[in-house]
Amino acid sequence: MSRVTHVPVTPSVLDWAIKESGYEPDQLASASGVSTADIQEWLSGKSLPNLTQARKLANKLHRSLAALLLPNPPQSQRLAVEFRHSLTDRQELNPNERRYLRRARRFQETLSWLSRELELQRPTIPSASLITAKPGSVASSARSLLGISTKDQKTWTSPSSAFDQWRSALERMGIVVFLFPLGKSSCTGFSLWDDLAPIVAVNTAWNESARIFTLFHEMAHLVTRTSSACLGFRSSGRTDEVERWCESFSAQLLMPTAEVLATLREFGWHPGKQISDLAVARRIAATYKVSLRAATIRLIDLEAANWSLYKQIPPISDDKPKGGGGSGRDRTQIREDQLGERTTSVFIRAVQRDVLERFQAVEMLDIPDSKFDQLAAASTRVQ
């Protein structure tokens, strides 16, 4: 008979890892294929998991098995992120959000250090106060720094192309843009401020048009030098003051007032006329390559429509189109898409300048060593 190997996990470390993950013990038990009673016994030190159970536990907590064997919980930095939500929504970050926030923070710490070592230019992000600054004027300044005209914007062939262009422009400014599969039950995006490596993360659960609005909503939080996780799209006229400011910044940057009013006049609209169906909103969305939701909010803010128009938006308007075959992407392509050009370029330059060992960059980027040179050859050098 084979002998069962038990793993001496440290109860206090296990308790710390569970709390950091955001899981309740019963949720973790269900996800790991064990009973809640088992989890409670391990937390109390009355029994130990076997090797298979311990591996499943560590995997679900996104920790190494070795971490659960530490004698004491590590001193971890608290996720200083403001969770933006309405009064009717959940009040805490979920496990998936915590997982990706921790991951983004680890990258941020490394990228900030590398930026100092490589003497990279500091990000050029406007700074504004929520109390004194008008979102429209700040959005106009930010758009000038991005260097993209509305003429260029209107020539883009699709929302996908538009997102890529906006993302590249933000990364040229020094903002790190991550794409994470957070899922529909999670926040639409989050921001993490840092002087050298500010981060915007966008949830890929939604289509590219919706992601564009999230991109600049989270940039607005960076403009105000705050770190936030924003739960979702506005469902009515009610939202908190910070979210209203960020929403207005995003809408006015993507759809400048003078341009939108001129476009509306081309469509036959005049001041005082109320738009009562979604046809005009759809045309605005198509013109500026934004979501129907963003275009409708812009019309409401311009007093060309009211919230009854917003209520007509189909619930599926922000959903991604159904997939259709294809050979798919390899791991390196997926990681490059998730982490963005700026992140990969900084790591590649760090290796080339002997600031990082190649194996360290490969491990952090989570790509095969054989793909590093290929990634380096395609990378654009950061300034």
C-alpha positions as CSV (number, residue, x, y, z in Angstrom):
1,M,0.0,0.0,0.0
2,S,1.4,3.4,-1.0
3,R,2.0,5.9,1.8
4,V,0.1,9.2,1.7
5,T,2.3,12.3,1.9
6,H,1.0,15.1,4.0
7,V,2.2,18.7,3.5
8,P,3.0,20.7,6.6
9,V,1.3,24.0,5.6
10,T,1.5,26.7,8.2
11,P,-2.0,27.6,9.5
12,S,-1.3,31.3,9.8
13,V,0.2,31.5,6.3
14,L,-2.8,29.6,4.9
15,D,-5.1,32.1,6.6
16,W,-3.1,35.0,5.2
17,A,-3.2,33.6,1.7
18,I,-6.9,33.0,1.8
19,K,-7.6,36.5,3.1
20,E,-5.3,38.0,0.4
21,S,-7.2,36.0,-2.3
22,G,-10.6,37.3,-1.3
23,Y,-12.1,33.8,-1.1
24,E,-14.3,32.7,1.7
25,P,-13.2,29.2,3.0
26,D,-16.4,27.6,1.6
27,Q,-15.7,29.2,-1.9
28,L,-12.1,28.0,-1.8
29,A,-13.2,24.5,-0.7
30,S,-15.6,24.2,-3.6
31,A,-13.1,25.5,-6.1
32,S,-10.3,23.2,-4.8
33,G,-12.5,20.1,-4.6
34,V,-12.3,19.6,-0.8
35,S,-14.7,20.2,2.0
36,T,-15.1,23.3,4.1
37,A,-14.4,21.1,7.2
38,D,-11.1,20.2,5.6
39,I,-10.1,23.9,5.2
40,Q,-11.2,24.7,8.7
41,E,-9.1,21.8,10.1
42,W,-6.0,22.9,8.2
43,L,-6.5,26.5,9.4
44,S,-6.7,25.3,13.0
45,G,-3.7,23.0,12.6
46,K,-5.7,19.9,13.6
47,S,-4.8,18.1,10.3
48,L,-2.7,18.6,7.2
49,P,-3.6,18.4,3.5
50,N,-2.1,15.6,1.4
51,L,0.2,16.5,-1.5
52,T,-2.6,16.5,-4.1
53,Q,-4.8,18.7,-1.9
54,A,-2.0,21.1,-1.1
55,R,-1.1,21.5,-4.8
56,K,-4.7,22.3,-5.7
57,L,-5.0,24.7,-2.8
58,A,-1.8,26.6,-3.8
59,N,-2.9,26.7,-7.4
60,K,-6.3,28.2,-6.6
61,L,-4.7,30.7,-4.3
62,H,-2.2,31.6,-7.0
63,R,0.7,30.9,-4.6
64,S,3.6,28.6,-4.8
65,L,3.4,25.5,-2.7
66,A,6.6,26.6,-1.0
67,A,4.9,29.8,0.1
68,L,2.4,27.9,2.2
69,L,5.3,26.3,4.1
70,L,6.8,29.6,5.3
71,P,7.0,29.8,9.1
72,N,5.1,33.1,9.2
73,P,2.9,35.2,6.8
74,P,5.1,37.5,4.6
75,Q,4.8,41.3,5.1
76,S,2.8,42.2,2.0
77,Q,1.8,45.7,0.9
78,R,-1.9,46.4,1.1
79,L,-3.6,46.9,-2.2
80,A,-4.2,50.7,-1.9
81,V,-6.9,50.8,-4.5
82,E,-10.3,52.6,-4.2
83,F,-13.1,50.2,-5.2
84,R,-15.6,52.3,-7.2
85,H,-19.1,50.9,-7.1
86,S,-22.7,52.0,-6.6
87,L,-24.5,51.5,-3.3
88,T,-26.5,48.5,-4.7
89,D,-23.4,46.6,-5.9
90,R,-21.0,44.4,-3.9
91,Q,-18.7,46.2,-1.5
92,E,-15.5,44.2,-1.9
93,L,-13.0,43.2,-4.6
94,N,-13.5,39.6,-5.8
95,P,-10.7,37.0,-5.9
96,N,-10.1,37.5,-9.6
97,E,-9.7,41.2,-9.2
98,R,-7.4,40.8,-6.2
99,R,-5.3,38.3,-8.2
100,Y,-4.8,40.6,-11.2
101,L,-4.2,43.7,-9.0
102,R,-1.4,41.8,-7.2
103,R,0.0,40.8,-10.6
104,A,-0.1,44.3,-11.9
105,R,1.5,45.7,-8.7
106,R,4.4,43.2,-9.0
107,F,5.0,44.3,-12.6
108,Q,4.7,48.0,-11.6
109,E,7.4,47.6,-8.8
110,T,9.8,46.0,-11.3
111,L,9.0,48.4,-14.2
112,S,9.4,51.4,-11.9
113,W,12.8,50.2,-10.7
114,L,13.9,49.4,-14.3
115,S,12.8,52.9,-15.4
116,R,15.2,54.4,-12.9
117,E,18.1,52.1,-13.8
118,L,17.6,52.7,-17.5
119,E,17.0,56.4,-17.0
120,L,13.9,56.4,-19.1
121,Q,11.9,59.5,-19.6
122,R,9.2,60.2,-17.0
123,P,5.6,59.7,-18.2
124,T,3.9,62.9,-19.5
125,I,0.5,62.8,-17.8
126,P,-1.4,65.9,-17.0
127,S,-2.2,66.4,-13.3
128,A,-5.6,67.7,-12.2
129,S,-7.8,68.1,-9.1
130,L,-11.3,66.7,-9.0
131,I,-12.4,69.8,-7.0
132,T,-11.0,72.6,-9.2
133,A,-10.4,71.2,-12.7
134,K,-13.0,70.8,-15.4
135,P,-12.8,67.4,-17.1
136,G,-13.3,68.9,-20.5
137,S,-10.2,71.2,-20.4
138,V,-8.1,68.5,-18.9
139,A,-9.3,66.0,-21.6
140,S,-8.3,68.6,-24.3
141,S,-4.8,68.9,-22.8
142,A,-4.4,65.1,-22.6
143,R,-5.6,64.7,-26.2
144,S,-3.0,67.1,-27.4
145,L,-0.3,65.0,-25.7
146,L,-1.6,61.9,-27.3
147,G,-1.1,63.5,-30.7
148,I,-4.2,62.0,-32.4
149,S,-6.6,64.3,-34.3
150,T,-10.3,63.6,-34.8
151,K,-9.5,63.5,-38.5
152,D,-7.2,60.5,-37.9
153,Q,-9.7,59.0,-35.5
154,K,-12.5,59.0,-38.1
155,T,-10.3,57.2,-40.7
156,W,-9.7,54.2,-38.5
157,T,-11.4,51.2,-40.0
158,S,-12.7,49.5,-36.9
159,P,-13.0,49.7,-33.1
160,S,-10.3,47.1,-32.9
161,S,-7.9,49.2,-34.9
162,A,-9.0,52.3,-32.8
163,F,-8.2,50.5,-29.5
164,D,-4.7,49.5,-30.8
165,Q,-4.0,53.1,-31.9
166,W,-5.2,54.6,-28.5
167,R,-3.2,52.0,-26.6
168,S,0.0,52.8,-28.5
169,A,-0.5,56.5,-27.9
170,L,-0.9,56.0,-24.2
171,E,2.2,53.8,-24.0
172,R,4.2,56.4,-25.9
173,M,3.2,58.8,-23.1
174,G,4.7,56.3,-20.6
175,I,1.5,54.6,-19.4
176,V,1.6,50.8,-19.1
177,V,-1.6,49.3,-20.5
178,F,-2.5,45.7,-19.6
179,L,-5.3,43.6,-21.0
180,F,-6.6,41.1,-18.4
181,P,-9.3,38.4,-18.7
182,L,-11.1,39.5,-15.5
183,G,-14.5,38.2,-16.5
184,K,-17.9,39.8,-16.8
185,S,-18.5,39.7,-13.0
186,S,-15.4,41.8,-12.3
187,C,-14.5,45.4,-12.7
188,T,-14.3,46.9,-16.2
189,G,-10.8,48.1,-15.5
190,F,-8.4,49.5,-12.9
191,S,-5.6,52.1,-12.5
192,L,-2.5,52.0,-10.4
193,W,-0.6,55.3,-10.0
194,D,3.2,55.4,-9.9
195,D,5.5,58.3,-10.9
196,L,7.5,56.1,-13.3
197,A,5.2,53.2,-14.2
198,P,1.5,54.3,-14.1
199,I,-0.8,51.4,-15.1
200,V,-4.1,51.1,-16.7
201,A,-5.6,47.6,-16.9
202,V,-8.6,46.9,-19.1
203,N,-11.0,43.9,-18.7
204,T,-11.1,41.9,-22.0
205,A,-14.6,40.5,-21.2
206,W,-16.1,43.3,-23.3
207,N,-15.8,44.4,-26.9
208,E,-13.2,46.8,-28.2
209,S,-15.5,49.8,-28.2
210,A,-16.3,49.4,-24.5
211,R,-12.6,48.8,-23.8
212,I,-11.8,52.2,-25.4
213,F,-14.0,54.1,-23.0
214,T,-12.6,52.1,-20.0
215,L,-9.1,52.9,-21.2
216,F,-9.6,56.7,-20.8
217,H,-11.9,56.4,-17.8
218,E,-8.9,54.7,-16.0
219,M,-6.5,57.3,-17.5
220,A,-8.7,59.9,-15.8
221,H,-7.9,58.3,-12.4
222,L,-4.2,58.6,-13.2
223,V,-4.7,62.2,-14.1
224,T,-6.0,62.7,-10.6
225,R,-3.1,60.6,-9.2
226,T,-5.4,58.0,-7.7
227,S,-5.6,54.2,-8.0
228,S,-9.1,52.7,-8.5
229,A,-10.9,49.6,-9.6
230,C,-14.1,50.6,-11.4
231,L,-17.0,48.0,-11.2
232,G,-19.0,48.7,-14.3
233,F,-20.8,50.8,-16.8
234,R,-23.2,53.4,-15.6
235,S,-26.8,52.1,-15.4
236,S,-28.6,55.4,-14.8
237,G,-27.9,59.0,-14.2
238,R,-26.7,58.2,-10.7
239,T,-23.0,57.7,-10.0
240,D,-20.5,59.1,-7.5
241,E,-18.7,62.4,-8.1
242,V,-15.3,60.8,-8.9
243,E,-16.8,58.4,-11.4
244,R,-18.8,61.2,-13.1
245,W,-15.6,63.2,-13.5
246,C,-13.7,60.3,-15.0
247,E,-16.6,59.4,-17.2
248,S,-16.8,63.0,-18.5
249,F,-13.1,63.1,-19.1
250,S,-13.2,59.9,-21.1
251,A,-16.2,61.0,-23.2
252,Q,-14.9,64.5,-23.9
253,L,-11.4,63.2,-24.9
254,L,-12.9,60.7,-27.3
255,M,-15.7,63.0,-28.6
256,P,-14.6,66.6,-28.3
257,T,-17.6,69.0,-27.8
258,A,-17.1,71.1,-30.9
259,E,-16.5,68.1,-33.1
260,V,-19.6,66.2,-31.9
261,L,-21.9,69.3,-32.3
262,A,-20.6,69.7,-35.8
263,T,-21.3,66.1,-36.6
264,L,-24.8,66.3,-35.1
265,R,-25.6,69.2,-37.3
266,E,-24.5,67.2,-40.3
267,F,-27.1,64.6,-39.2
268,G,-29.8,67.3,-39.1
269,W,-29.8,68.0,-35.4
270,H,-30.1,71.5,-34.0
271,P,-29.9,72.9,-30.4
272,G,-33.0,72.3,-28.5
273,K,-33.9,69.2,-30.4
274,Q,-34.1,66.0,-28.3
275,I,-32.8,62.8,-29.8
276,S,-35.3,60.1,-28.9
277,D,-34.0,57.0,-30.7
278,L,-30.7,55.3,-30.9
279,A,-30.0,55.8,-34.6
280,V,-28.1,59.0,-34.1
281,A,-26.2,57.6,-31.2
282,R,-25.2,54.7,-33.4
283,R,-23.9,57.1,-36.0
284,I,-21.9,59.0,-33.5
285,A,-20.5,55.7,-32.1
286,A,-19.5,54.6,-35.6
287,T,-18.0,58.0,-36.5
288,Y,-15.7,58.2,-33.4
289,K,-15.2,54.4,-33.0
290,V,-16.7,54.3,-29.5
291,S,-19.4,52.2,-27.8
292,L,-23.1,52.9,-28.2
293,R,-23.2,53.5,-24.4
294,A,-20.4,56.1,-24.5
295,A,-22.0,57.9,-27.5
296,T,-25.3,58.0,-25.7
297,I,-23.8,59.3,-22.5
298,R,-22.1,62.0,-24.6
299,L,-25.4,63.1,-26.1
300,I,-27.0,63.2,-22.7
301,D,-24.1,65.4,-21.3
302,L,-24.6,67.7,-24.3
303,E,-28.3,67.9,-23.4
304,A,-29.1,66.5,-26.9
305,A,-30.8,63.5,-25.2
306,N,-32.0,62.3,-21.8
307,W,-31.8,59.1,-19.8
308,S,-34.8,57.6,-21.5
309,L,-32.6,57.1,-24.6
310,Y,-29.9,55.4,-22.5
311,K,-32.5,52.9,-21.3
312,Q,-33.1,51.8,-24.9
313,I,-29.5,50.5,-25.2
314,P,-29.6,46.7,-25.6
315,P,-28.0,44.8,-22.7
316,I,-25.7,43.0,-25.2
317,S,-24.3,46.2,-26.8
318,D,-20.9,45.8,-25.0
319,D,-20.6,42.1,-25.5
320,K,-17.8,40.7,-27.6
321,P,-18.9,39.1,-31.0
322,K,-19.1,35.4,-31.1
323,G,-15.8,33.7,-31.9
324,G,-15.3,31.8,-35.1
325,G,-12.5,29.3,-35.6
326,G,-8.9,30.2,-36.5
327,S,-5.7,28.7,-35.3
328,G,-5.4,30.8,-32.3
329,R,-2.3,32.5,-30.8
330,D,0.7,31.0,-29.1
331,R,1.6,31.7,-25.5
332,T,4.1,34.4,-26.4
333,Q,1.6,36.3,-28.5
334,I,-1.0,36.1,-25.7
335,R,1.5,37.4,-23.2
336,E,2.7,40.2,-25.5
337,D,-1.0,41.3,-26.0
338,Q,-1.7,41.2,-22.3
339,L,1.4,43.1,-21.2
340,G,1.7,45.5,-24.0
341,E,4.6,47.0,-26.1
342,R,5.9,49.2,-23.3
343,T,6.3,46.4,-20.8
344,T,8.0,44.1,-23.2
345,S,10.3,46.8,-24.5
346,V,11.5,47.8,-21.0
347,F,12.3,44.2,-20.2
348,I,14.2,43.7,-23.5
349,R,16.2,46.9,-23.1
350,A,17.0,45.9,-19.5
351,V,18.5,42.7,-20.7
352,Q,20.4,44.4,-23.5
353,R,21.8,46.9,-21.0
354,D,22.7,44.1,-18.5
355,V,20.4,45.5,-15.9
356,L,18.5,42.2,-15.9
357,E,19.6,38.6,-16.7
358,R,17.9,37.1,-19.7
359,F,16.4,34.3,-17.5
360,Q,14.8,36.9,-15.2
361,A,13.1,38.7,-18.1
362,V,11.9,35.4,-19.5
363,E,10.5,34.3,-16.1
364,M,8.7,37.6,-15.5
365,L,7.3,37.8,-19.0
366,D,6.3,34.1,-18.7
367,I,7.5,33.2,-22.2
368,P,9.7,30.4,-23.6
369,D,13.4,31.3,-23.7
370,S,13.4,30.4,-27.4
371,K,10.9,33.2,-28.1
372,F,12.8,36.0,-26.4
373,D,14.9,36.9,-29.4
374,Q,11.9,36.9,-31.6
375,L,10.1,39.3,-29.2
376,A,13.2,41.5,-29.1
377,A,13.4,41.8,-32.9
378,A,9.8,43.0,-33.1
379,S,10.0,45.3,-30.1
380,T,10.0,49.1,-30.4
381,R,12.7,50.7,-28.3
382,V,11.3,52.9,-25.4
383,Q,12.7,56.3,-24.7
